[in-house]
Amino acid sequence: DTFNLGDISGLVEEYPVGVELDQAWYSAGTDWTERCEWLIQIADLLRRLHRAGAVLERLKPSDVIVTATGQAVLLNVGLLLPLGSGIDCALLRPDFSTAPEWTLDRPIIDARCDLYCFGAMLTALLLGRDLTQHDFDLVGNPRSFLDQFPDINPFLGRLLARTFVRNPEARFPTQEGREHDETGMAELSQALEGCRRNLGRVHH
C-alpha cells in the first residue's frame, strides 16, 4: 500500500518470512542448482529495480530472505537509492559491498554499481562470512578471488571477475554485450545460467 502524509510519501510492504540467504545457502541438502536459482532471482530483481529507477546502496547475504517457496526477496527497501543520483554521499551508510563509485566527489551512478554489490554478496557467500578490510588491497579495490582460490570453478571465477572489481569498465557488459545491454545485467543473467548448468553437476 502507499500513503501520503503532508509532504511525505510512504510505502507499506509485507515483511518477508523466511531465512536469510547465507543460512539457506549453507543449509544441509542445499545444492548448487538451488543456489544458482536464488542468484538468478536476485539478478532479475536488480533488473526490475533498474526499470523502476533504483539501485542498491549495498547488499549483504543477510539483506536477502529466502521464503518457504524458495523465492529470494529483498529484506530492506531502505537500501534503495535513485538511479543516476546526485545524492550527497555524506548521507550514505556504505559498507564493504558499496560500489566505490559512491565515494567519488562527482559519482556517476549507473546499473553497474549493482554488479559490484552482487559480486560482493556472492564473495561473502563463498567465503562463508561478511567481508572485512582484509578482503581488499585498497579501499574499494577487492583482492582477486581467483588469485586467492585458483581452484575455484571457472564459471564462478569469471562471474566474480566481471562484477566484484574496482573499475566499472572491467565489469559486465563485455564489449560485445554492450551493443545489446549497457547495464551488464543481461550478461550477468547469462553467466548465472551457465553456472546453474555447470555447477548443478557438482555435488558436495
Kinemage of the C-alpha trace (Angstrom):
@kinemage 1
@onewidth
@group {chain A} dominant
@subgroup {mainchain}
@vectorlist {calphas} color= white
{ca asp a 1} P 0.000 0.000 0.000
{ca thr a 2} L 1.002 3.655 -0.274
{ca phe a 3} L 0.082 6.757 1.681
{ca asn a 4} L 0.754 10.485 1.767
{ca leu a 5} L 1.252 12.458 4.947
{ca gly a 6} L 1.765 16.104 4.115
{ca asp a 7} L 4.925 16.292 2.010
{ca ile a 8} L 5.883 12.728 2.873
{ca ser a 9} L 5.004 9.774 0.643
{ca gly a 10} L 5.114 6.328 2.223
{ca leu a 11} L 5.242 2.749 1.005
{ca val a 12} L 3.838 -0.135 3.047
{ca glu a 13} L 5.330 -3.548 2.337
{ca glu a 14} L 4.673 -7.022 3.599
{ca tyr a 15} L 7.571 -8.193 5.749
{ca pro a 16} L 9.008 -11.334 4.107
{ca val a 17} L 9.077 -14.503 6.171
{ca gly a 18} L 11.872 -16.995 5.676
{ca val a 19} L 15.577 -17.482 6.362
{ca glu a 20} L 18.490 -15.242 5.477
{ca leu a 21} L 20.255 -16.147 2.254
{ca asp a 22} L 23.507 -17.179 3.928
{ca gln a 23} L 21.644 -19.581 6.209
{ca ala a 24} L 19.763 -21.098 3.275
{ca trp a 25} L 22.998 -21.247 1.250
{ca tyr a 26} L 24.717 -23.473 3.798
{ca ser a 27} L 21.692 -25.489 4.907
{ca ala a 28} L 22.118 -29.241 4.768
{ca gly a 29} L 20.964 -30.610 1.444
{ca thr a 30} L 21.223 -27.328 -0.452
{ca asp a 31} L 22.843 -27.880 -3.844
{ca trp a 32} L 24.265 -25.576 -6.493
{ca thr a 33} L 21.111 -25.738 -8.582
{ca glu a 34} L 19.181 -24.129 -5.732
{ca arg a 35} L 21.935 -21.605 -5.002
{ca cys a 36} L 22.140 -20.528 -8.618
{ca glu a 37} L 18.361 -20.218 -8.792
{ca trp a 38} L 18.438 -17.754 -5.883
{ca leu a 39} L 21.215 -15.780 -7.552
{ca ile a 40} L 19.241 -15.662 -10.797
{ca gln a 41} L 16.210 -14.390 -8.895
{ca ile a 42} L 18.309 -11.655 -7.266
{ca ala a 43} L 19.716 -10.619 -10.646
{ca asp a 44} L 16.174 -10.425 -12.007
{ca leu a 45} L 15.187 -8.320 -9.004
{ca leu a 46} L 18.020 -5.906 -9.771
{ca arg a 47} L 16.860 -5.556 -13.368
{ca arg a 48} L 13.344 -4.736 -12.200
{ca leu a 49} L 14.715 -2.166 -9.752
{ca his a 50} L 16.648 -0.502 -12.579
{ca arg a 51} L 13.491 -0.276 -14.672
{ca ala a 52} L 11.878 1.464 -11.687
{ca gly a 53} L 14.815 3.900 -11.466
{ca ala a 54} L 16.540 2.483 -8.376
{ca val a 55} L 19.889 0.975 -7.421
{ca leu a 56} L 21.235 -0.541 -4.212
{ca glu a 57} L 23.489 1.271 -1.782
{ca arg a 58} L 24.903 -2.024 -0.536
{ca leu a 59} L 23.990 -5.710 -0.406
{ca lys a 60} L 24.918 -8.436 2.076
{ca pro a 61} L 23.566 -12.004 2.234
{ca ser a 62} L 21.581 -11.026 5.329
{ca asp a 63} L 19.712 -8.428 3.226
{ca val a 64} L 18.023 -11.233 1.266
{ca ile a 65} L 15.393 -13.606 2.629
{ca val a 66} L 14.601 -16.979 1.071
{ca thr a 67} L 10.937 -17.801 1.619
{ca ala a 68} L 9.440 -21.239 2.218
{ca thr a 69} L 8.606 -21.414 -1.508
{ca gly a 70} L 12.241 -20.785 -2.478
{ca gln a 71} L 11.796 -17.164 -3.535
{ca ala a 72} L 14.665 -14.739 -2.861
{ca val a 73} L 13.257 -11.451 -1.541
{ca leu a 74} L 14.993 -8.187 -0.675
{ca leu a 75} L 14.510 -7.619 3.039
{ca asn a 76} L 15.300 -3.911 3.381
{ca val a 77} L 13.920 -1.370 0.892
{ca gly a 78} L 15.950 1.218 2.795
{ca leu a 79} L 18.890 0.050 0.678
{ca leu a 80} L 17.392 1.645 -2.436
{ca leu a 81} L 18.727 4.857 -3.967
{ca pro a 82} L 17.732 6.756 -7.122
{ca leu a 83} L 19.475 5.598 -10.283
{ca gly a 84} L 21.777 8.282 -11.672
{ca ser a 85} L 21.511 10.127 -8.396
{ca gly a 86} L 23.458 13.182 -7.382
{ca ile a 87} L 22.774 12.295 -3.758
{ca asp a 88} L 25.006 13.784 -1.052
{ca cys a 89} L 27.449 10.938 -0.352
{ca ala a 90} L 27.781 12.156 3.226
{ca leu a 91} L 24.253 10.819 3.800
{ca leu a 92} L 25.148 7.288 2.760
{ca arg a 93} L 25.816 4.352 5.067
{ca pro a 94} L 28.320 2.407 2.976
{ca asp a 95} L 29.867 -0.920 3.853
{ca phe a 96} L 32.255 -3.271 2.088
{ca ser a 97} L 29.623 -4.121 -0.536
{ca thr a 98} L 29.023 -0.494 -1.571
{ca ala a 99} L 30.262 0.292 -5.073
{ca pro a 100} L 33.330 2.546 -4.848
{ca glu a 101} L 31.725 4.977 -7.309
{ca trp a 102} L 29.606 6.311 -4.446
{ca thr a 103} L 32.693 7.681 -2.694
{ca leu a 104} L 33.805 9.868 -5.585
{ca asp a 105} L 33.312 13.638 -5.459
{ca arg a 106} L 31.047 13.548 -8.501
{ca pro a 107} L 29.808 9.991 -8.692
{ca ile a 108} L 28.346 8.653 -11.912
{ca ile a 109} L 25.801 6.148 -10.682
{ca asp a 110} L 24.537 3.551 -13.125
{ca ala a 111} L 23.383 -0.057 -13.066
{ca arg a 112} L 26.963 -1.326 -12.870
{ca cys a 113} L 27.015 -0.271 -9.203
{ca asp a 114} L 24.676 -3.175 -8.545
{ca leu a 115} L 27.044 -5.557 -10.311
{ca tyr a 116} L 29.617 -4.662 -7.656
{ca cys a 117} L 27.046 -5.177 -4.885
{ca phe a 118} L 26.072 -8.523 -6.372
{ca gly a 119} L 29.693 -9.645 -6.617
{ca ala a 120} L 30.347 -8.560 -3.019
{ca met a 121} L 27.345 -10.553 -1.821
{ca leu a 122} L 28.446 -13.639 -3.761
{ca thr a 123} L 32.008 -13.335 -2.419
{ca ala a 124} L 30.679 -13.207 1.143
{ca leu a 125} L 28.580 -16.315 0.455
{ca leu a 126} L 31.561 -18.203 -0.946
{ca leu a 127} L 33.751 -17.173 1.990
{ca gly a 128} L 31.025 -18.071 4.485
{ca arg a 129} L 31.350 -14.740 6.325
{ca asp a 130} L 30.870 -10.998 5.972
{ca leu a 131} L 33.551 -9.089 4.099
{ca thr a 132} L 36.258 -7.272 6.056
{ca gln a 133} L 39.045 -4.837 5.215
{ca his a 134} L 41.363 -7.823 4.755
{ca asp a 135} L 39.443 -8.740 1.593
{ca phe a 136} L 40.648 -5.555 -0.106
{ca asp a 137} L 44.040 -4.369 -1.332
{ca leu a 138} L 42.842 -0.771 -1.036
{ca val a 139} L 39.516 0.801 -0.102
{ca gly a 140} L 37.030 -0.219 -2.778
{ca asn a 141} L 39.588 -2.422 -4.529
{ca pro a 142} L 38.784 -6.097 -3.753
{ca arg a 143} L 41.503 -8.719 -3.698
{ca ser a 144} L 41.233 -11.078 -6.630
{ca phe a 145} L 39.233 -14.146 -5.628
{ca leu a 146} L 40.924 -16.111 -8.405
{ca asp a 147} L 44.375 -15.280 -7.037
{ca gln a 148} L 43.345 -16.438 -3.570
{ca phe a 149} L 41.456 -19.524 -4.702
{ca pro a 150} L 42.879 -20.616 -8.080
{ca asp a 151} L 40.898 -23.875 -7.959
{ca ile a 152} L 37.537 -22.068 -7.992
{ca asn a 153} L 35.145 -23.253 -10.688
{ca pro a 154} L 35.899 -21.133 -13.793
{ca phe a 155} L 32.243 -20.192 -14.196
{ca leu a 156} L 32.231 -18.657 -10.725
{ca gly a 157} L 35.662 -17.138 -11.282
{ca arg a 158} L 34.526 -15.310 -14.409
{ca leu a 159} L 31.365 -14.153 -12.646
{ca leu a 160} L 33.348 -12.557 -9.826
{ca ala a 161} L 35.950 -11.104 -12.197
{ca arg a 162} L 33.155 -9.311 -14.067
{ca thr a 163} L 31.296 -7.997 -11.010
{ca phe a 164} L 33.345 -7.511 -7.848
{ca val a 165} L 36.054 -5.237 -9.270
{ca arg a 166} L 37.001 -1.612 -8.641
{ca asn a 167} L 36.809 -0.347 -12.230
{ca pro a 168} L 33.251 -0.240 -13.613
{ca glu a 169} L 34.634 -0.727 -17.120
{ca ala a 170} L 36.001 -4.138 -16.070
{ca arg a 171} L 32.530 -5.317 -15.033
{ca phe a 172} L 29.820 -6.565 -17.330
{ca pro a 173} L 28.961 -5.799 -20.067
{ca thr a 174} L 31.721 -7.050 -22.320
{ca gln a 175} L 32.418 -5.086 -25.492
{ca glu a 176} L 30.156 -7.414 -27.433
{ca gly a 177} L 27.421 -7.366 -24.817
{ca arg a 178} L 27.416 -3.556 -24.621
{ca glu a 179} L 25.827 -3.414 -28.064
{ca his a 180} L 22.678 -5.031 -26.678
{ca asp a 181} L 22.621 -4.044 -22.985
{ca glu a 182} L 24.770 -1.286 -21.483
{ca thr a 183} L 23.789 -2.205 -17.912
{ca gly a 184} L 25.554 -5.567 -17.999
{ca met a 185} L 22.593 -7.231 -16.331
{ca ala a 186} L 21.760 -9.390 -19.356
{ca glu a 187} L 25.264 -10.854 -19.347
{ca leu a 188} L 25.075 -11.338 -15.593
{ca ser a 189} L 21.951 -13.436 -16.076
{ca gln a 190} L 23.622 -15.410 -18.868
{ca ala a 191} L 26.665 -16.063 -16.677
{ca leu a 192} L 24.413 -17.262 -13.868
{ca glu a 193} L 22.591 -19.612 -16.209
{ca gly a 194} L 25.984 -21.021 -17.178
{ca cys a 195} L 26.783 -21.505 -13.506
{ca arg a 196} L 23.497 -23.292 -12.940
{ca arg a 197} L 24.108 -25.698 -15.815
{ca asn a 198} L 27.726 -26.346 -14.857
{ca leu a 199} L 27.665 -26.237 -11.079
{ca gly a 200} L 24.422 -28.190 -10.930
{ca arg a 201} L 26.545 -31.241 -11.773
{ca val a 202} L 28.832 -30.586 -8.811
{ca his a 203} L 27.977 -32.488 -5.625
{ca his a 204} L 29.433 -31.644 -2.228
